[in-house]
């Protein structure tokens, strides 16, 4: 009887995994099928700089570049803060403080992204428009990336909001990776006379660096696919931004804003499917790379 139950359980588990995988593959196939009309008609013209569906222009380059700019700004802000926060939690914080911080990082995962966007619209945008951007224009305006008008909306605002969103993710994954560092390495460093700071930065951080890279890749996957957090703070202008102060229009926001308006125009709809498929590929690539790095770390240190 127990053998029958075990076999049934294994089959159910296998069926569950097949269903989960099939759903993802089905979504990917349907999105690709939807993008075929635009790919067939426009080809490399989809990488153009003009987006005007009324004139049959479907250049996706402004959205791609805007998304890249926003993600880069978010990483510049989030990576140092997230990694150093993780290092503090693992190496320097007392046990009670460590547990509290880990819980706070995990709680941040459940906060809806629209809350971040709303907070950014109400709080971040006015500060950037009235304080930060005028300061940057006045003292750093001779540098092209800091030139422009103090609108508040734009690349810088979106980058800040995304950074706030992904800091807990980077910190949480980095903490788990740093915990994988063998205790023997730390004890050996202490035996050689190393201080706590030297062990933290020269042993823990150095050994965990590949895993931290995986955490960054996972956060990239979330950042590139984020919608509501940046929808309200980018300005949603289909242009290639030349400055951090310029408005922009990211890939996800285009899908949200224009899919309803594309009804009746098959090529407009298909171009949006191309955007969705590009987002799916990018996110899958980031996750795959991060999983590969984590697997290499576990294999290196004999963890399964």
C-alpha positions in Angstrom: 0.0 0.0 0.0 2.8 2.4 0.9 4.5 1.6 -2.4 1.4 2.6 -4.3 1.0 5.9 -2.4 4.7 6.7 -3.0 4.4 6.0 -6.8 1.2 8.1 -6.9 2.9 10.9 -5.0 5.9 10.9 -7.4 3.6 11.0 -10.4 1.6 13.9 -9.0 4.8 15.8 -8.3 6.1 15.1 -11.8 2.7 16.2 -13.3 2.9 19.4 -11.3 6.3 20.3 -12.6 5.3 19.5 -16.1 2.2 21.7 -15.8 4.3 24.6 -14.4 6.9 24.3 -17.1 4.3 24.0 -19.8 2.5 27.1 -18.8 5.7 29.2 -19.0 6.5 27.7 -22.4 2.9 28.2 -23.6 3.1 31.9 -22.6 6.5 32.3 -24.4 5.2 30.6 -27.6 2.0 32.7 -27.7 3.9 35.9 -27.2 6.3 35.0 -30.0 3.5 34.1 -32.3 1.9 37.4 -31.6 5.1 39.2 -32.5 5.5 37.5 -35.9 3.5 40.0 -38.0 5.6 42.9 -36.9 8.8 41.0 -37.2 7.9 39.8 -40.7 6.8 43.3 -42.0 9.3 45.6 -40.3 12.3 43.4 -39.5 15.2 45.6 -38.3 13.1 48.7 -38.6 11.8 47.8 -35.2 15.1 49.0 -33.9 14.4 52.5 -35.3 14.0 55.7 -33.2 10.5 56.7 -34.3 7.4 55.5 -32.5 4.2 56.7 -34.1 1.6 54.0 -34.6 -0.6 56.5 -36.5 2.0 56.7 -39.2 3.0 53.1 -39.1 6.3 53.8 -37.3 7.2 51.2 -34.6 10.8 52.0 -33.6 11.5 50.4 -30.2 15.0 51.8 -29.7 13.9 54.7 -27.4 12.2 52.3 -25.1 15.1 49.9 -25.0 17.6 52.6 -24.3 15.4 54.3 -21.7 15.0 50.9 -19.9 18.8 50.4 -20.0 19.5 53.8 -18.6 17.0 53.5 -15.8 18.3 50.0 -14.8 21.9 51.2 -14.8 21.1 54.2 -12.5 19.2 51.9 -10.2 22.1 49.4 -10.0 24.6 52.2 -9.3 22.5 53.2 -6.3 21.3 49.8 -5.1 24.3 47.5 -5.5 26.7 49.2 -2.9 23.9 49.8 -0.4 22.5 46.2 -0.8 25.8 44.5 -0.6 27.1 46.5 2.3 23.9 46.0 4.2 24.2 42.2 3.7 27.8 42.4 4.9 26.8 44.3 8.0 24.0 41.8 8.8 26.2 38.7 8.4 29.4 39.9 10.0 28.7 42.9 12.3 25.2 42.9 13.6 24.0 41.3 16.8 21.8 38.2 16.5 18.5 40.0 17.3 19.3 42.9 15.0 20.3 40.4 12.3 17.0 38.6 12.5 15.0 41.9 12.4 16.9 43.1 9.4 16.5 39.9 7.5 12.7 39.9 8.3 12.5 43.5 7.0 14.2 42.7 3.8 11.8 39.8 3.2 8.8 41.9 4.0 9.8 44.4 1.3 9.2 41.6 -1.3 5.5 41.6 -0.6 4.9 45.4 -1.0 3.1 46.1 -4.2 5.2 48.0 -6.7 2.4 50.5 -7.2 3.0 51.7 -3.7 6.6 52.6 -4.6 5.3 54.4 -7.7 2.7 56.4 -5.8 5.3 57.3 -3.1 7.7 58.4 -5.8 5.1 60.6 -7.5 4.1 62.3 -4.2 7.5 62.5 -2.5 10.4 61.9 -4.8 9.3 63.9 -7.8 8.8 67.3 -5.9 12.2 66.9 -4.2 13.9 66.2 -7.5 12.1 69.1 -9.3 12.5 71.7 -6.6 15.8 70.8 -4.9 18.0 68.1 -6.5 17.7 68.8 -10.2 18.2 72.6 -9.9 21.3 71.9 -7.9 22.7 69.5 -10.5 21.9 71.9 -13.3 23.6 74.8 -11.5 26.8 73.1 -10.5 27.1 70.1 -12.9 25.1 71.4 -15.9 28.2 71.6 -18.0 28.2 67.8 -18.0 25.7 66.6 -20.6 24.1 63.9 -18.4 23.2 66.6 -15.8 21.9 69.2 -18.3 18.3 70.0 -19.0 15.2 71.3 -17.2 14.1 70.5 -13.7 11.0 68.5 -14.5 11.2 65.9 -11.7 10.0 63.2 -14.0 12.6 61.2 -16.0 15.5 58.8 -15.9 16.8 59.8 -12.5 13.4 59.5 -10.7 12.8 56.1 -12.2 16.3 54.9 -11.3 15.9 56.0 -7.7 12.5 54.3 -7.3 13.8 51.0 -8.8 16.9 51.2 -6.6 14.7 51.4 -3.5 12.7 48.4 -4.7 15.7 46.1 -5.5 17.9 46.9 -2.5 16.1 44.4 -0.3 16.4 41.7 -3.0 20.1 42.3 -3.4 20.6 42.3 0.3 18.5 39.2 1.1 20.2 37.1 -1.6 23.7 38.4 -0.7 23.0 37.4 2.9 22.3 33.8 2.0 25.3 33.7 -0.3 27.6 35.1 2.4 26.3 32.4 4.8 27.7 29.8 2.4 31.2 31.0 3.0 33.0 28.2 4.9 33.6 29.1 8.5 37.0 27.5 8.2 38.2 30.3 6.0 37.2 32.9 8.5 38.8 31.1 11.4 42.0 30.7 9.4 42.0 34.4 8.8 41.5 35.2 12.4 44.3 32.8 13.3 46.6 34.7 11.1 45.8 37.9 13.0 43.2 39.4 10.7 40.7 41.9 12.2 36.9 41.5 11.9 36.8 44.1 9.2 39.6 42.4 7.2 37.8 39.1 7.5 34.5 40.7 6.3 35.9 42.5 3.3 38.8 40.2 2.3 37.3 36.8 3.0 33.5 36.9 3.2 33.0 39.6 0.5 35.7 38.2 -1.8 34.5 34.6 -1.6 30.9 35.5 -1.9 31.4 37.9 -4.8 30.2 35.4 -7.6 27.0 34.9 -5.6 26.6 38.6 -5.1 26.8 38.8 -8.9 23.9 36.3 -9.1 21.9 38.5 -6.7 22.5 41.5 -9.0 21.4 39.6 -12.0 18.2 38.5 -10.3 17.5 42.1 -9.3 18.1 43.1 -12.9 15.4 40.7 -13.9 13.0 42.4 -11.5 14.0 45.9 -12.4 13.8 45.5 -16.2 10.3 44.0 -15.8 8.9 46.5 -13.4 5.9 48.5 -14.5 3.8 50.4 -12.0 6.7 51.6 -9.9 8.1 53.6 -12.9 5.0 54.3 -14.9 4.2 57.5 -12.9 7.7 58.9 -12.6 9.3 58.6 -16.1 7.2 61.1 -18.0 6.3 58.6 -20.7 7.8 60.4 -23.7 9.0 58.3 -26.6 12.5 59.8 -27.0 16.0 58.7 -26.4 17.1 60.5 -23.2 20.3 62.4 -23.4 20.4 63.4 -19.8 19.4 62.0 -16.4 16.9 64.8 -16.2 15.1 64.0 -19.5 11.8 62.1 -19.5 11.8 58.6 -20.9 9.5 55.7 -21.7 10.4 52.2 -20.6 9.3 49.0 -22.2 6.8 47.9 -19.6 5.1 51.3 -19.5 4.5 51.1 -23.3 2.7 47.8 -22.8 0.5 49.2 -20.1 -0.4 52.4 -21.8 -0.8 51.4 -25.4 -2.2 47.8 -25.5 -5.8 49.0 -25.2 -5.3 51.6 -27.9 -3.8 49.1 -30.3 -7.0 47.2 -30.8 -7.9 47.3 -34.6 -4.3 47.8 -35.7 -2.7 44.4 -35.9 0.8 45.7 -36.5 0.6 48.0 -33.5 -0.5 45.1 -31.4 2.2 42.9 -32.8 4.9 45.5 -32.0 3.7 45.4 -28.4 4.0 41.6 -28.5 7.6 42.2 -29.6 8.2 44.3 -26.6 6.7 41.6 -24.3 8.9 38.9 -25.9 12.0 41.0 -25.5 11.2 41.5 -21.8 10.6 37.7 -21.4 13.9 36.9 -23.0 15.9 39.4 -21.0 14.3 38.3 -17.7 14.9 34.6 -18.5 18.5 35.3 -19.4 19.2 37.1 -16.1 17.6 34.4 -14.0 19.4 31.6 -15.9 22.8 33.3 -15.4 22.1 33.9 -11.7 21.1 30.2 -11.2 24.2 29.1 -13.0 26.4 31.2 -10.8 24.7 29.9 -7.6 25.1 26.3 -8.8 28.8 26.9 -9.4 29.2 28.3 -5.9 27.4 25.4 -4.3 29.4 22.9 -6.3 32.7 24.7 -5.4 31.9 24.5 -1.7 30.4 21.1 -1.7 26.8 22.3 -1.0 23.9 20.5 -2.6 
